[in-house]
Amino acid sequence: MKSDDAALIERCRAGDIAAFEPLVEKYRQRVWRLAYNVLRDREEAWDVAQEAFVRAWQALPSFRGQSAFYTWLFRIVMNVAADRARSRAARGRAFGTERVPEEDWDRVLVDQPAEATPDAAAAGAEKRARIERALATLSDDHRRIVVLSDIEGLSYKEIADVLEIPMGTVMSRLHNARKRLKAALGPLLVLLLALVALLAAPAVDAQQVVRFGARVLLATDKPPASTLRIAPPAPDERLQAFLPRLRQLTGYQEYTSLERYRAEVPIGSMQQWPVPGDRVLEVLPDRVSGDTVYMRVRLQRGAVNEVTTNIQAARGSPAVIGGPRYAEGVLVIIVWANANPQASERR
């Protein structure tokens, strides 16, 4: 096990929850990518990644360090993904959130170079489509072997540890899977075997920076108790102008500001902020279209996901999220975003 991982894990075992955050940050892209390549569903992959990290935290006392931490973590991911694949056909989607249209390989493979011509981009899209169709012809067992070997770059032994099968079975399945892919792809097999280099890159455009923020309000029918801790008062003309619309949306008349947060980060960088009631608010800007930022939002209390949804926000058009009960009312979260902060400053 890598020494830096080992040090963090020892701190986690000693009860230092903050030490788990660097491990999540280090492996979250690979965990999400692994789940996505098993399930081919971005929403499901997001849920699997979250559940896998929760299970990993809970199971850390049983981790003995006999294998690398990431192979142990990948085994958890594969088990959670397998459970999800078996059950998803027989159940509705969790929380009833609206499905975000999938962008398939365009979100997994690195973006085309800026200087790529339209013809080159079209050819690349066709290659990705052929790879997608070829992978879809494989059985679940063969596809997992290819993902772990040629996309995640794991060794035979690591794959055997992750899938809990003999190394000989790994080698046999990988040989058969590549034979089938070769028959389906021909010369494109070289491209497939090079995917580890492509997929090792973040699945987002690191150059796209957005500014966004969240305000956590307590919505009540009457002024709250004076003992309630509130955010430091500050002039906020934007909130005052939005209050009539907020009253119309929620039906509550009084709004007390509890927390106020801001961030300016690249697309794909998750922000975590504390929320009253021992909760954590997670906001992940996922992509940008024009002036609109598409975001994933999750409100957690311990291991319980109280709110999970996908929103879109833009300058002058914030998103409003109704939260759980708190104190004498309910939590309301307003998320605003600016897709082009630098352009706004120039103006």
C-alpha positions in Angstrom: 0.0 0.0 0.0 1.3 3.5 -0.9 2.7 5.2 2.2 0.6 8.4 1.8 -2.6 6.2 1.6 -1.4 4.2 4.6 -0.9 7.3 6.7 -4.3 8.7 5.9 -6.0 5.3 6.6 -4.3 5.1 10.0 -5.6 8.6 10.8 -9.1 7.5 9.7 -8.9 4.5 11.9 -8.1 6.8 14.8 -11.3 8.6 14.2 -10.1 11.5 12.1 -12.9 11.9 9.6 -11.1 14.8 7.8 -8.3 12.3 6.7 -10.8 10.5 4.5 -11.4 13.5 2.4 -8.0 13.4 0.6 -8.7 9.7 -0.2 -12.0 10.6 -1.7 -10.6 13.4 -3.7 -7.7 11.3 -5.0 -9.8 8.4 -6.2 -13.3 9.9 -6.9 -12.7 10.3 -10.7 -11.5 6.7 -11.0 -14.3 5.4 -8.8 -17.0 7.2 -10.8 -15.4 6.2 -14.1 -15.3 2.5 -13.1 -18.9 2.6 -12.0 -19.9 4.4 -15.2 -18.1 1.9 -17.4 -19.9 -1.0 -15.6 -23.4 0.5 -15.6 -23.2 3.0 -18.6 -25.4 5.4 -16.7 -24.1 8.6 -15.3 -26.8 9.0 -12.6 -26.3 5.4 -11.4 -22.5 5.8 -11.4 -22.8 8.9 -9.2 -24.9 7.0 -6.7 -22.6 4.0 -6.8 -19.6 6.1 -6.2 -21.2 7.8 -3.2 -22.3 4.5 -1.7 -18.9 2.9 -2.3 -17.1 5.6 -0.4 -19.6 5.4 2.5 -19.1 1.6 2.6 -15.3 2.0 2.4 -15.3 4.4 5.4 -17.5 2.0 7.4 -15.3 -1.0 6.5 -11.9 0.7 7.0 -11.4 -1.1 10.4 -11.4 -4.4 8.4 -8.8 -3.3 5.8 -5.5 -5.0 6.6 -3.4 -3.5 3.9 -2.6 -6.8 2.2 -3.5 -5.2 -1.1 -3.3 -1.6 -2.4 -6.1 0.6 -1.0 -7.4 1.4 -4.5 -7.8 -2.3 -5.4 -9.7 -2.8 -2.1 -11.8 0.2 -2.9 -12.4 -0.9 -6.5 -13.7 -4.3 -5.2 -16.3 -2.4 -3.1 -17.2 -0.3 -6.2 -17.7 -3.4 -8.3 -19.8 -5.1 -5.7 -22.0 -2.0 -5.3 -22.3 -1.7 -9.1 -23.2 -5.3 -9.4 -25.9 -5.0 -6.8 -27.3 -1.9 -8.5 -27.3 -3.6 -11.9 -29.3 -6.5 -10.5 -31.9 -4.3 -8.8 -32.3 -1.3 -11.0 -34.6 -3.0 -13.5 -37.1 -3.8 -10.7 -37.2 -0.4 -8.9 -37.8 3.2 -9.6 -35.0 5.7 -9.6 -34.0 6.9 -6.2 -35.5 10.2 -5.1 -37.4 10.5 -8.4 -34.9 13.0 -9.8 -35.0 13.9 -13.4 -32.6 12.0 -15.6 -29.8 14.1 -17.0 -29.3 13.3 -20.7 -26.2 11.1 -21.1 -23.3 12.3 -23.1 -21.7 8.8 -23.3 -18.1 8.7 -24.3 -17.9 12.4 -24.9 -17.9 12.8 -21.1 -15.5 10.0 -20.5 -12.9 10.5 -23.2 -10.8 13.6 -23.3 -12.1 16.4 -25.4 -11.0 16.9 -29.0 -8.1 19.3 -29.4 -9.2 22.9 -30.0 -7.6 22.8 -33.4 -9.4 19.6 -34.5 -11.3 20.0 -37.8 -15.0 19.2 -38.1 -14.0 16.1 -40.2 -11.6 14.9 -37.5 -14.2 15.4 -34.8 -16.7 13.5 -36.8 -14.3 10.7 -37.3 -13.5 10.6 -33.6 -17.1 10.4 -32.8 -17.6 7.5 -35.1 -14.7 5.7 -33.6 -16.1 6.2 -30.1 -19.5 4.9 -31.3 -17.9 1.8 -32.7 -16.0 1.1 -29.5 -19.2 1.6 -27.6 -21.0 -0.9 -29.7 -18.2 -3.4 -29.5 -18.0 -3.2 -25.7 -21.8 -3.6 -25.5 -21.5 -7.0 -27.2 -19.3 -8.3 -24.4 -20.8 -10.1 -21.4 -20.7 -8.3 -18.1 -17.8 -10.4 -16.9 -15.7 -9.8 -20.0 -16.5 -6.0 -20.1 -15.4 -5.7 -16.4 -12.1 -7.4 -17.2 -11.5 -5.0 -20.1 -12.4 -2.0 -18.1 -10.1 -2.9 -15.2 -7.2 -4.0 -17.4 -7.2 -1.7 -20.5 -9.0 1.3 -19.0 -8.0 1.4 -15.4 -4.6 -0.2 -16.0 -4.7 -2.8 -13.2 -2.4 -5.8 -13.2 -3.7 -9.4 -13.4 -3.2 -9.8 -9.7 -5.0 -6.6 -8.9 -7.9 -7.5 -11.1 -8.1 -10.9 -9.4 -8.2 -9.1 -6.0 -10.9 -6.7 -7.2 -13.1 -9.4 -8.7 -12.2 -12.1 -6.2 -11.4 -14.7 -8.9 -8.3 -16.7 -9.7 -5.6 -14.9 -11.8 -5.9 -17.7 -14.4 -9.5 -16.8 -14.8 -8.6 -13.1 -15.3 -6.1 -14.0 -18.0 -8.5 -16.4 -19.8 -11.4 -13.9 -19.7 -9.2 -11.0 -20.9 -7.8 -13.1 -23.8 -11.4 -14.1 -24.9 -12.7 -10.5 -24.5 -9.9 -9.1 -26.6 -10.5 -11.7 -29.3 -14.1 -10.7 -29.5 -13.2 -7.0 -29.6 -10.6 -7.6 -32.3 -13.3 -9.3 -34.4 -15.6 -6.4 -33.9 -13.1 -3.5 -34.1 -10.3 -4.8 -36.3 -7.7 -2.0 -36.5 -9.6 0.0 -33.9 -8.4 -2.4 -31.2 -5.2 -0.4 -31.0 -7.3 2.6 -30.0 -9.2 0.6 -27.4 -6.0 -0.6 -25.8 -4.8 3.0 -25.7 -7.9 4.1 -23.7 -6.0 3.9 -20.4 -4.1 7.0 -21.5 -7.2 8.8 -22.6 -9.4 7.8 -19.7 -6.7 8.7 -17.1 -7.4 12.3 -17.8 -10.3 14.0 -15.9 -13.6 13.7 -17.5 -14.1 17.5 -17.6 -12.6 20.5 -19.2 -10.2 21.9 -16.6 -10.1 25.2 -18.4 -13.8 26.0 -17.9 -14.2 27.9 -14.6 -17.6 28.9 -13.1 -18.6 30.9 -10.2 -21.5 29.8 -8.0 -22.8 30.1 -4.5 -25.4 28.8 -2.2 -27.5 30.5 0.5 -29.1 28.3 3.2 -32.3 29.8 4.5 -34.8 28.8 7.3 -38.3 29.2 6.0 -40.9 29.7 8.7 -44.5 31.1 9.1 -43.4 33.5 11.8 -40.0 35.0 12.9 -37.8 32.2 14.4 -36.6 32.1 17.9 -33.9 34.7 18.8 -31.6 31.9 20.0 -31.2 30.6 16.4 -27.7 31.0 15.1 -27.8 33.0 11.8 -25.2 34.1 9.3 -23.6 37.5 9.8 -25.9 40.1 8.4 -24.9 41.6 5.1 -26.7 43.7 2.4 -28.1 41.4 -0.2 -30.2 43.2 -2.7 -30.4 40.1 -4.9 -32.0 38.0 -2.1 -34.4 40.9 -1.2 -35.5 41.1 -4.8 -36.1 37.4 -5.0 -38.1 37.0 -1.8 -41.6 37.6 -3.4 -40.9 34.8 -5.9 -39.6 32.6 -3.0 -42.8 33.2 -1.0 -44.8 32.2 -4.0 -42.8 29.0 -4.5 -42.7 27.8 -0.9 -45.7 29.3 0.8 -43.6 30.5 3.7 -43.5 34.2 4.7 -40.3 34.5 6.8 -36.8 33.7 5.7 -33.7 33.7 7.9 -30.3 33.4 6.4 -28.3 30.6 8.1 -25.3 30.1 5.8 -23.8 31.8 2.8 -21.2 30.3 0.5 -19.3 31.2 -2.6 -16.9 29.3 -4.9 -15.1 29.8 -8.2 -13.7 26.5 -9.5 -13.2 24.4 -12.6 -16.2 22.3 -13.8 -16.2 19.0 -12.1 -14.8 20.3 -8.7 -17.2 19.4 -5.9 -17.7 21.9 -3.1 -18.8 20.6 0.4 -20.3 23.0 2.9 -21.7 22.5 6.4 -25.4 23.0 6.8 -27.3 23.3 10.2 -28.4 20.0 11.7 -25.1 18.2 11.2 -25.6 18.2 7.4 -23.3 18.5 4.5 -24.2 20.3 1.2 -22.4 19.0 -1.9 -22.6 21.1 -5.1 -20.9 19.8 -8.2 -20.9 22.0 -11.4 -21.2 19.3 -14.1 -21.3 21.2 -17.4 -22.0 24.5 -19.0 -24.3 25.3 -21.9 -24.3 29.0 -22.9 -25.0 31.0 -19.7 -26.4 28.0 -17.8 -24.5 25.9 -15.4 -25.8 22.3 -14.8 -25.1 21.1 -11.3 -25.6 18.1 -9.1 -26.7 18.8 -5.5 -26.8 16.5 -2.6 -27.7 17.2 1.0 -26.5 14.5 3.4 -26.9 13.9 7.1 -24.4 11.2 8.1 -24.9 8.3 5.6 -28.4 9.4 4.7 -29.1 11.3 1.5 -31.9 13.7 2.4 -31.9 15.5 -1.0 -30.4 14.4 -4.3 -31.2 16.4 -7.4 -29.9 17.9 -10.6 -30.4 21.6 -11.2 -29.5 24.4 -13.6 -28.8 27.9 -12.6 -27.6 31.1 -14.4 -27.1 34.8 -13.7 -30.5 36.2 -12.6 -32.1 32.7 -12.6 -31.2 30.8 -9.4 -32.4 27.3 -8.5 -34.4 26.8 -5.4 -34.2 23.5 -3.5 -36.6 22.5 -0.7 -34.9 20.8 2.1 -35.8 18.9 5.3 -37.4 20.3 8.5 -35.1 22.2 10.8 -36.0 24.1 14.0 -39.4 25.7 13.5 -39.5 25.5 9.8 -37.7 23.9 6.7 -34.4 24.5 5.1 -34.4 26.2 1.7 -31.3 26.3 -0.4 -30.8 28.9 -3.2 -28.1 28.1 -5.7 -26.9 30.8 -8.2 -24.3 30.5 -10.8 -22.2 32.5 -13.3 -20.9 30.5 -16.2 -18.6 33.2 -17.4 -17.2 35.1 -14.4 -14.2 36.6 -16.3 -16.4 37.9 -19.0 -18.7 39.5 -16.4 -15.7 41.2 -14.8 -14.5 42.6 -18.1 -17.9 44.2 -18.7 
